[in-house]
Amino acid sequence: DNAKYNPTDNIIEVRSVTLDTLVNDENYLPPDIMKIDVEGNEALVLSGMTGILQDHLPIIICELHGHLGDSVENVEAILRENDYRIYAITDFLNISTDKLVEVSKLRGARHIVALSAKE
């Protein structure tokens, strides 16, 4: 029900759990780095891992698909509420980290890197 992108009428229902559940209840190790590319459901993934964001501070690499589902503003809000700084991935790859400038708004950004401000 949460996914907003349905390219087909062939739908298979599968059980899903949040990443927080996997780490807290199923004893999976928390990630150090996460690559998120979920075709418009980025905020849904992030909202299911807020405990991980707060307690384990993983680096987040995310491809944004606001035109397919979750708004870019929702993704930005979740990351900022969990004390993450957001950078355009092109800047992150091409500029030394001491010269990086945080993205103030995600308008137009399609690929981001988010780092916890707690580190």
Phi, psi and chi 1 to 4 in degrees:
 res  aa     phi    psi   chi1   chi2   chi3   chi4
   1 ASP       -  -28.3  -71.7  -17.7      -      -
   2 ASN   -77.4  -30.0  -67.7  -38.6      -      -
   3 ALA   -68.7  137.2      -      -      -      -
   4 LYS  -108.5   -1.4  -64.3  177.6  179.1  133.4
   5 TYR  -114.2  109.5  178.7   60.4      -      -
   6 ASN  -123.1   94.5  -79.5  -34.4      -      -
   7 PRO   -79.5   -3.1   30.2  -35.2      -      -
   8 THR  -147.7  162.4  179.6      -      -      -
   9 ASP   -91.0   -8.3  -69.1  -28.9      -      -
  10 ASN   -83.5   94.2  -61.4  -35.6      -      -
  11 ILE  -110.3  131.1  -62.2  172.5      -      -
  12 ILE  -117.3  124.1  -61.0  171.1      -      -
  13 GLU   -82.2  133.6  -70.1 -169.7   27.9      -
  14 VAL  -131.1  151.1  -65.0      -      -      -
  15 ARG   -75.5  138.5  178.8 -178.1  162.4  -87.0
  16 SER  -134.2  153.6   62.5      -      -      -
  17 VAL  -134.4  159.7  -63.0      -      -      -
  18 THR   -77.5  159.3   66.3      -      -      -
  19 LEU   -65.1  -35.0  -68.1  168.7      -      -
  20 ASP   -59.0  -40.1  -80.1  -17.3      -      -
  21 THR   -64.5  -43.5  -62.4      -      -      -
  22 LEU   -60.0  -42.1  -71.2  175.6      -      -
  23 VAL   -75.8  -46.1  169.7      -      -      -
  24 ASN   -79.7  -36.1  -64.4  -30.9      -      -
  25 ASP  -107.7  -27.8  -60.5  -17.6      -      -
  26 GLU  -105.4    3.1  -57.2  -67.7  -29.1      -
  27 ASN    62.9   29.4  -62.6  -43.1      -      -
  28 TYR   -75.0  150.2  -79.5   72.3      -      -
  29 LEU   -73.1  140.4  -67.5  174.1      -      -
  30 PRO   -70.8  149.6   24.3  -31.3      -      -
  31 PRO   -75.7  149.9   27.8  -34.2      -      -
  32 ASP   -90.6  -27.9  -65.9  -37.4      -      -
  33 ILE  -144.9  141.7 -173.7  167.5      -      -
  34 MET  -129.2  130.6  -72.3  -83.5  -49.4      -
  35 LYS  -106.0  117.5  167.8   64.3  168.5   94.3
  36 ILE  -113.0  118.8  -58.6  171.1      -      -
  37 ASP  -144.0   86.5 -175.3   -2.8      -      -
  38 VAL  -123.9   29.3  -69.8      -      -      -
  39 GLU    47.5   54.6  -52.8  -59.2  -40.7      -
  40 GLY   100.0    2.2      -      -      -      -
  41 ASN  -116.3   29.7  -66.7  -71.8      -      -
  42 GLU   -62.5  -44.8  -63.0   81.7   16.3      -
  43 ALA   -64.8  -34.4      -      -      -      -
  44 LEU   -62.7  -44.7 -177.4   64.0      -      -
  45 VAL   -63.8  -48.1  169.8      -      -      -
  46 LEU   -63.3  -37.1  -69.5  168.3      -      -
  47 SER   -69.0  -21.3   65.6      -      -      -
  48 GLY   -89.6    7.1      -      -      -      -
  49 MET  -137.3   27.6   60.8 -179.9  -71.6      -
  50 THR   -64.8  -33.0   56.0      -      -      -
  51 GLY   -63.4  -41.0      -      -      -      -
  52 ILE   -64.8  -43.5  -68.2  170.0      -      -
  53 LEU   -59.4  -41.3  -65.8  174.7      -      -
  54 GLN   -77.6  -37.7  -66.6  168.7    7.6      -
  55 ASP   -97.3  -28.5  -61.8  -23.6      -      -
  56 HIS  -116.9  -12.9  -58.4  -73.1      -      -
  57 LEU    54.3   48.4  -42.0  177.2      -      -
  58 PRO   -68.9  153.5   29.0  -36.4      -      -
  59 ILE   -74.1  135.4  -63.9  168.4      -      -
  60 ILE  -113.4  125.7  -56.5  -63.6      -      -
  61 ILE  -114.4  124.2  -59.8  168.9      -      -
  62 CYS  -139.3  133.5 -173.3      -      -      -
  63 GLU   -96.5  126.6 -174.5  168.0  -14.5      -
  64 LEU   -97.3  133.0  -58.3  171.2      -      -
  65 HIS  -129.0   55.8  -65.0  -79.8      -      -
  66 GLY   -56.8  -27.6      -      -      -      -
  67 HIS   -73.0  -11.6   61.9  -70.6      -      -
  68 LEU  -105.0  -13.0  -64.2  177.2      -      -
  69 GLY  -178.0 -110.6      -      -      -      -
  70 ASP   -54.1  141.6  -73.3  -29.0      -      -
  71 SER   -76.3  150.9   73.9      -      -      -
  72 VAL   -61.5  -33.5  171.7      -      -      -
  73 GLU   -62.5  -37.3  -68.2   79.6   13.1      -
  74 ASN   -64.9  -41.6  -70.7  -14.4      -      -
  75 VAL   -62.2  -48.1  171.2      -      -      -
  76 GLU   -60.0  -44.0 -179.7  178.2    6.4      -
  77 ALA   -61.1  -45.2      -      -      -      -
  78 ILE   -63.3  -45.0  -68.2  167.1      -      -
  79 LEU   -64.2  -45.0  -71.2  169.2      -      -
  80 ARG   -68.6  -36.3  -64.4 -154.5 -169.7  -81.5
  81 GLU   -62.6  -23.9  -73.8  165.6    7.7      -
  82 ASN  -103.4   22.7  -72.9  -79.2      -      -
  83 ASP    61.0   44.9  -64.1  -40.8      -      -
  84 TYR  -105.3  143.4  -88.9   73.9      -      -
  85 ARG   -97.4  141.8  -64.3  176.4  -53.5 -127.3
  86 ILE  -117.8  133.5  -56.9  167.6      -      -
  87 TYR  -129.9  147.6  -54.5   94.8      -      -
  88 ALA   -69.2  134.0      -      -      -      -
  89 ILE   -62.4  -32.1 -160.5  165.5      -      -
  90 THR   -63.4  -39.5   51.8      -      -      -
  91 ASP   -66.7  -42.8  -67.5  -15.8      -      -
  92 PHE   -60.8  -37.0 -168.7   81.4      -      -
  93 LEU   -81.9  -23.5  -65.6  173.7      -      -
  94 ASN  -110.5   -7.5  -65.0  -45.0      -      -
  95 ILE  -124.7  142.0  -59.8  173.9      -      -
  96 SER   -63.3  145.6   63.6      -      -      -
  97 THR   -59.9  -25.5   53.4      -      -      -
  98 ASP   -74.5  -11.5   60.4  -31.8      -      -
  99 LYS  -109.5    3.6  -65.2  179.7 -177.9  175.0
 100 LEU   -65.4  142.1  -82.4  172.8      -      -
 101 VAL  -116.9  125.4  176.5      -      -      -
 102 GLU   -64.6  142.8 -174.5  176.3   -0.6      -
 103 VAL   -73.0  125.1  174.7      -      -      -
 104 SER   -79.2  -35.5   60.7      -      -      -
 105 LYS  -139.7  146.7  -68.5  -73.2 -179.9 -169.6
 106 LEU   -85.7   11.9  -70.8 -177.6      -      -
 107 ARG   -51.9  120.0  -71.4 -176.7 -130.2  124.0
 108 GLY    83.8  -16.8      -      -      -      -
 109 ALA   -71.6  132.5      -      -      -      -
 110 ARG  -109.8  -26.9  -71.3  -74.3  -46.8  -92.0
 111 HIS  -131.9  123.7  -59.6   88.1      -      -
 112 ILE  -128.8  159.7   61.7  165.7      -      -
 113 VAL  -122.0  132.5  173.5      -      -      -
 114 ALA  -122.7  130.1      -      -      -      -
 115 LEU  -120.7  140.8  -53.9  173.1      -      -
 116 SER   -67.0  136.9  174.3      -      -      -
 117 ALA   -76.0  -10.6      -      -      -      -
 118 LYS   -76.6  -17.3  -64.3  176.9 -174.4  176.1
 119 GLU   -86.8      -  -71.4 -167.3  -65.3      -
